[in-house]
């Protein structure tokens, strides 16, 4: 299935992007002081799982060596991003463009009428006035979602937040090491079974996609929902896609560095990991720790957020 089914994106600029040219505030003292410190070391990255997507470059399985690093236990929340926006006056790319992508089932009748269908994935709509404070467009609010992940943030927006907070985005290798929580080659952060004992352990679509979601959450859940993995990280799969630092390539890693890899030197799309509340096995089984996706650095949607590292 086309990746726009996972997250729709803005049209690529047509030439590879090598620098983040978006203005961002200068670095400040670190504002994420409670990140988990992970020891690094060697781990087996990637998968050759039969349910995986070979075209995404999930494999081959390779041994990776990482230096120690720190990573936040949750994704950045609406409350945290609001503090950043208030302190800096930062304007996100969704606000600049004047629209972002929203799942059709979340729209008011008026916002649905004003929106445009994404042809490759008609359950996605381009909604005028949708951005992180108005996640379903005009009339919507984050008042009751202060502890939910911030969404409608582009990779460039995430970079701006990192500069302000004295943090950075994790590399793709760091993200997978952290998401695995110390388990080797398991499909999920807790093991190989999606619903052990019949219980859902992450926020993904349940029921019939895209018409009926029988899960406990209609959209995002609190950033601290469900049980954390073995490293104390919450919601590394499901809930929202998480931007990583790397440019995306389906094949660079086959012959690329094995020590502290950071992806190819240039590209047109950035890596996203973890899947989201809109993932369902019928079309987007990418809520596995080895699954990958990507989007252009200026793209945003109601199921894309980020987690910081240091």
N, C-alpha and C positions, 0 to 999 in steps of 0.2 A: 504494500500500500504506500502511496506517496507520503512523504514526510509531512506535507501540509496537513495531513489528517491528525498528526500529533500536535503540531503548533503551526498555524499559518504564519507566513512571513512577508515582509515588504520585498519588493523586487530588488535583486542584487544590483549594485551600482554598475556592473559590467566590467570592472577591472579589479584585480586583487587588491585588497586593503592590507597595508603593512603597518600602519600607525593609527592609534586612536587619536583622532584630531578633534574630538569633542572637548570643549572647555570643561574643566572641573576645578573645584576648590583645591587649595594647597593642602598637603598632609597636616594632620593634627596629632596630638598625643593619642595613642591607641585608646579607642572607646570600647573595644571588646576585650575585656581583661579576664574573662572567665572561660576562655577557650580550652578545650582539652588538648593536652600535649601528647602526641603519639610518637612512639619510638622509631618509626620507620623500619628499615631492614628490608629483607627480601619477601616477595609474595608473588603468587601466580595471578597475573592479570589477564583478562579476557576469558572467552569461553568458546567451546565448540558444541554447545548445547543444541540439541535437535530442534528446540523451539525458538532458537535465536534467528537473527537476521544476518545472513552471510554478507549481503550487499552493504550492510552498515559497517563492516569491518570489526565485528565483535571478536573474531579470532585472528590469528591463532593464539592459543594460550602461551604466554611467555613469562619468564622469570624477570621481575623488575626489582631494582634496588633503590630505596628511597632514603634520604636523610631524614632526621627527625623534623617534625613540623607541628603546628598547632592548627586546630580547626574548631569552628563554633558548633555547639551542640544542636542548634536550630538554624533554620533559615532566618534571614532578616525579616522582622515583623513590620506591620504597618506603623506601629508606634515608634519603632527605631528609625524607619525611613522618614517619618514625619518630623522627628527631631533634626535629622539631617537637612531636610528641605527648609525647615524654619530657620535653622542656623545659617544657611548659605544662600537661600533664595533660589535654589536649584530648580530648573524646569526640565522635566523628563522629555524624551523624544516623542512619546505618545502625545504629550501636550503640544509640542512643536508641530507635529504632523497633523494634529487635530482629530485623530482617531486611533483606535486600537481594536484588537480582535476579541470577541466575546462569544461564548456558546449561546446559540439561539434560545435554548430553554430557560436562560436566566434573564431574558429581556422583557421589559414592560411592553405592552402593545404599541406605544408610541415610539419607543426606541427601536423596536423590531421593524416598524413601518419606515423609519428613516435610515435603516441599516442596509448594507449591501451583502449579498451572499458571496461566499468564497466558492467558486465553481468546483474546485477539486475536493472540497469537503463542505457540503452545504449546511452542515450543522454549525459552522463557524460564520460569524457575521462581522463585517467591518462597521464599527459603530462610532459615529461622530460624537466627540466629547467624552469617550471612555478613556480613563487613565487611572492611576493608582488610587486616587481619592474617590473616584467615581467608577468603580470596577465594572458596573453594568451599564454605564453611560449616565446621562443627566438624570437626576432624581435618585440615584443610588448613593450609598454611603458606606464608609468603613467604621462608623461609630460603634457598632457591635462587634467589630472584627479587629480590634487593636492588637490582639495577640495572634492573629492569623498572618501567614506569610504575605509580604507585599508582593503584588503582581503588577502586570503591565509595565515592567521595567526591562529595558533593553540591556544588552551586554555593556554598551557604553554607559548607561545609567548606573549599572552595578559597579563599573570601574570608578565612576565619579564618587560613589558612596565609599568605596574602598580607600580612595585617596584621602577623603575627609576623615575617615575613621582610623587611619593608620593600619589598614589591613590590606588584603589582596584576595583575589579569587584563587581557589585551589586549582592546581593542575589536574588534568583528567586522571592521571595515575594516583595522585594524592586522594582525589575524591573516591576512586574505587577502593583503594586501600582502607580508607576510613569507613566507607559504606559497608564493607565486608565485616567489620567489627571483630576481626580476628579469626573468622571462619574461612577455611580454604575451599575455594571452588564450589561454594554453595550457590544456589540460584537466587536466594533472597537473603536479607540480613540475618534471618533467624533459622534458615535451613532450606530444604528443597521443596517443601510443600507450601502452597500458597495459603491454605486455610487449615492449619493443624487443629485437630479437634473441632473442625467446623467453624472456627473463629477467623474473622478477617483481622489481619495485623497491620494493615495499611489502608490509606484512603484512595481506593481506585473505584472505577465504575462497576457497580453490581447490577445485574438484571440484563435488559436488552438495550444495547447501544444503538442509536442515540435517543430512543424514545422513552425508556423507563429505567430510572436508577433507584434500586431498592436499598441502597446503602444508607448508613447512618448520617452521611454528610452530603448535602447538595451543594457542591462546590468545595472550596477550601475548608480545612479543619484547622484548629489551633496548631501553632507550630510545635507544641509539646504534646500533641495527641499520640496515642498508642505507646507501646513499650519501646524504650530506646534499644539500640543494638549493643553489642558487646563492648563498644567504646563509649557508650553513653550518648550517641547521636540519635536524634529523633527524626522520623519521617524522611529517611534517605531514599526510600522508594515511595511512590505515590505522592499525593498532595500537590506539589508543584515541581515542574522541571527546574533544575538548578544549572545556571551558567557555570562553565569552567573557563580557565584562562586560555586554553589551547585553541588554535585554529583546527578545524575539522578536516580530516582526511580518512578515506576508507582503507588506505593502504600504506601510508607513511610508516606506521608503527611496525610493519612487517620486517623492515630492515633498519629502523630508527634506533636511537640510543636505548640502552637498557638500564642506565643509571640516571635517576632523576629526570626522566623524559618530560619535555614540555611541548610536544607536538611539532608540526611543520613550521617553518619560518614565516610563511605567508598563506593566505587563503581568502575565501569569500564568505565563509560561515564559521561560527564559533560552536564549540562542543556544548551540548546540554546533556545532563544525566538525571536518572532517577524516575522518569515518568511522572504522571500527574493524576489528579482526581478524574480526568477524562480518559484514562487508559483502560482498555478492556481487551480481553484475550481474543475477541472476535476480529479486531482490526489493528491493535497496537499493543502487543505484548512486550512493552519496553519498560515495565516496572520491575526489571531484574537488575541486579547489581552490575552485571557486565553489559547491559544494553546501552546503546548510544543513539543520540540524535543530534541535530544541529539546526541553527537558524542564522540569518544574517545579523550582524552586530547591532543594527538599528531596529530590529523587530521586537514586538511586545505582544503579549496576549494575557488573557485572564488565568492562565495556568503556568506562567513562567515567573520564577523568582530566583533567589540566589542565597548562597551560604558563604561566609567569609573564612579566610585562613590567615595564617601568619607564620 
